[in-house]
Amino acid sequence: MRDVFALQDEVARAVASTISGRVDAVGRDRAVRLSPTELRAYDLVLRAKALTSKYTRADNEQALACAERAVELDSTSARAHAHAAWCYFFNYMACWVADTKNALAKAYELAQRAVMLDETDSFAHCILGAVHWFRREYDEARSEIERAIDLNPNDPEARRYYGNLLVATGNPDAGIEQIDLGKRLNPFDTRWVPWIRGIACFTARRYDEAIATLRQARDPINEVRGWLAASYAHAGRPQEARATLEEFLRTAESDMAAFPGHRLKDWESYWHGAFEYRDEKDFDHLFDALRKAGLPE
């Protein structure tokens, strides 16, 4: 019993070293089997993933170009199709393109194709689930994301999307648990996690926690400023709410493909694209906060 913690450490090191070695071996074996064209496509997917993770309009454009080129080079690559779907999905969410409806349709088409190409790819199921969510197909979204978790319980992206879906369908506290689990699986993401966890805390009416979380986001996407303004408003901090909302609007005017305007009704479709709540009361909660922050009817 005195040595139980030492034993735990020894077991943990043994497991980690074994898994690491096997993952490296699988990666090497896969690389050896790839043709030069497939290897080029695989490299493009890795580049696309790195670019997408920066969450900027310019980087997402480059990521989409890489992913679509990967699809051209290897039409059987599920991961290439899934990543192209992810880029189109981001274009839809952030309004980085004028035709957001087409962006979501392309994301759906590519994500479906990715799952058809490889039913065992957790990322493909995760992206298809996310697209179903924004198509307001909540049962299908849950089925796909739960399938992604079944395939890879340690996938932080699948856990985060599952958390998002729980928040969107009326269970923000359970959503926060999943997001926190995803953070433990990958503690190095300082952009995505504060963003989505802040939304979850806002939805759960935990405004001070939402503010503290959103402010942790490194180089935040502009949407974060909108959630932060809403959180300040409901937390009873009107001056900070107004200042943050003004910064959100200034940035949006230069960042979005088509700037909606300066009235609340102009922004309703944007917020549906940012986070597709199932229940209208959650949108009412958000719009009331933006109204308090200074966005007129």
N, C-alpha and C positions, 0 to 999 in steps of 0.2 A: 504493500500500500504506500510505503514511503516513496517508492520509485515510480508511482503511477504517472506523474506528470512527465518524467524523463522518458518513460515508455511511450506516452502519447506523442512527444516530440519526435522520437525515433521512428515511430510508425508513419507520422506525417511526412517526414523527410523521405522515407523509403517510397511511399506512395507517389509523392511529387516527382521524385527523380525517375521512377518507373514510367509514369504517365508522360513526363517530358520527353524521355527517350523514345517512347513508342510514337508519340505525335510527330517527332522529328523524322522517325523512320518512315511513317506513313507518308509524310510530306515528300521525302526523298523518292520513295517508290512511285508516288503519283507523278512527280516531275519527270522521272525517267520514262514513264509510259506515255507522256504527252508528246504529240508531234510538234515540230517547230511552230506551226500555225496555232495549235492549241495552247502552246506555252506562251506565245505572244498575247493571245486572248486572255489567258489567266493573269498575265502581268498587267494588262489594261484594266481588268476588274479590280486588282489590288490598288492601282493608281486611282481608279474611280472612287473606291471606298475611302481612301485617304482624303480625297478632295471633298467628297460629300460631307464628311465629318466636320468640315470647317464651317458649314452652315452659312455660306454667303452666296449671293446670286451668281457672281462671277465664277466661284469655285464649282458651283453646281452645274453651270453651263459646261465647264471643262469636264466634269465628272460624267455628264450625260454623253458628251462626245466620245469619251473613252469607253463607256459601257456599250454604246451603240456600235462602235467599231469592233468591240469584242464579240458582239452578237453576229456581226457580218463575218468575222473570221471563224467563229465556232458557233454555228447555229444550233448545236446540241447542248450548249452550256446553260444549265439552269441558273447558275450563279450570275452569269452575264445578263440574262433576261431579268432576273430579280433585281439586279442593281440598276438597270435601266428603268425598271418600274419605280424604284425608290426615288430616282432623280425626278421623274415626272410627277411623282407624288409630292415631293418637296416644292416643285414649281406650282402645283395646285395650292398647297397649304399656304405658301408665302406670297402668292399672287405675283410671282416673278415673271409670269407670262400673261399676255392679255387674254388668251383663250384658256381660262382655267378649266372649263368643262371638258375640252379636248385633252388637256393634260391628265385629268383624272381617268378619262376613258382609255388613254394610252397606258397609264399605270395599271389599270385593270386587265387589259389585254396581255400585257407583258408578264404580269404576275401569274395569271392563269397559265400562260405558256410555260413559265418556270416550273410550276408545280407539276404540269403534265410531263415535263422533261425529267424531273427527278422528284418522286414522291417522298424521298427520304431527306430532302434538303429543308432544314428547319427555317432558314432565312426566307426561302421562297414562300413557305406557308405563313410566316410572320408578315411579310409584305402584302400578300393577298388578303390576310385578315385585316390589316390596316386599311386597305383600299375598300374592303367591304364595309368597314366602320363608317368611312366618310361617304359611302353610298347609302348610309342609314340601314344597312343590312346587318343588324346587330347579332342575330343568332349565327349567321354565317361567319361573321367576324370572330365571334367567340370560339366557334368550332375550329377555324383555321389557326388561331393563335394558341389554343390549347393543344392542337396537334403539334405545333412548333415546340411547345414546352415538353410534350411527351417524347419527341425525338431528341431534344437536347435540353434537359432541365437546368443546365448551367449556362444557358445562353442569356446574357444580360439584356440584349435587345428584345428578345421575346418576353422576358419578364417585365420590361418597361412598357411595351405595347399592351401587355395584359393589364398592367396597372392603369394605363391610360383608359382602356376600354371599361374597366370597373368604375373609374371616376365618371366617365361619360354616361354610364348607365345607372348612376345613382348610388354607388357604393364607394365614396372617396376614401374612407378610412382603410378599407381592404385594398384599394388601389395604392395607397401610400405604402402599405406593407410590401406589395410586390415591387414597387419602385425601389424601396430600400433594400430589398433582396437583390435586385439587379445591381444596385450600387456596391453591395458587398462582393458580388461576383466580379465587378470591374470598378474598383475605387478610383480610377484615374480619369474618368469622364467628368470634366468640370464645366461642360457647356450644356449637354443634353439633360443630365440629371437635375440640376437646379431649375431648369426651365419647366420640365414636366412635373416635378415635385411641387414647385410653386403653384402651378395650376391646380394640382390636387388639393393643396392646403387652402387655396382660395375657395375652391368648391366646397370644402368641408367647413367653411366659415372660420378658419384658423388664420386670421389675417396677419397678425404679427409674425407668425411662423412663415406665412407665404412671403412676406416682405423680406425677412432674413434669408430665406432660401433663394428667392429670385435674385437678390443682390449678390449671391455667390457665383452667379453665372459669369464665366470668363468670355469676353468678346461676344456679348449676347446678340442673338438674332433680334430684329426690331420688335417682333411680337412680344418678347419678354417685357419690354417697356410698357406695352399696353396692359399686360397683366399686373405689372407693378403699380401703374397708375390706379387701376381698379382696386388693388389691395390697399393702397394708401387711402383711397376714398372711403372704403368701408371701415377702415381702421380709425377714421376720424382725424386724418392728417391732410386737410384740404390743400394747403399750400404745396406740399410735396406731390400730391396727386396732380394738381394742375401743371406744375413744372414738368413732371414726367410725361404727362399726356402731350404737352406742347413739343417735347423732344421726340416723342413717338410720331407725331404728325409731321414734323420737319423731316425726319429720317424716311418716313414712308413716302413722302412726296418725291424724293430722289431715288428710292430703292424699288418701288413698285412699278410694274409695267403700265398700270393705269391707276392713278391716284383717285380714290373714291370721292373725296371732298371733305368738308369740315362739319358735317352734320351726322348725328347718330344714325339716322335711317340709311345714310349712304354706306355705313360700315357693317350692316347686318350680314350681308353675304360673306364679307371677309371673315367675320368671327365664326360663322358656320364652317368656313374652310379651315380656320385655325384649330377649332376644337368642336367636333360635332356631338354636342350633348343630345341625348335621346329625349329628355323632358324639357318642355318649354320653360318651366320655372327656373331652370338653371341658366338659360339665356336671359331671362328677366332679371335674375340676380346680377349677371355680368353687365347688362345694359344699364341697370340702375346705378351700378358703380361708375361706369363711364360717364353717365349723365352727371353724377355728383362731382366727378373729376373736372367737368367743364365742357363736355361735348354736347352741344345743344341739339334739341330735337330737329 
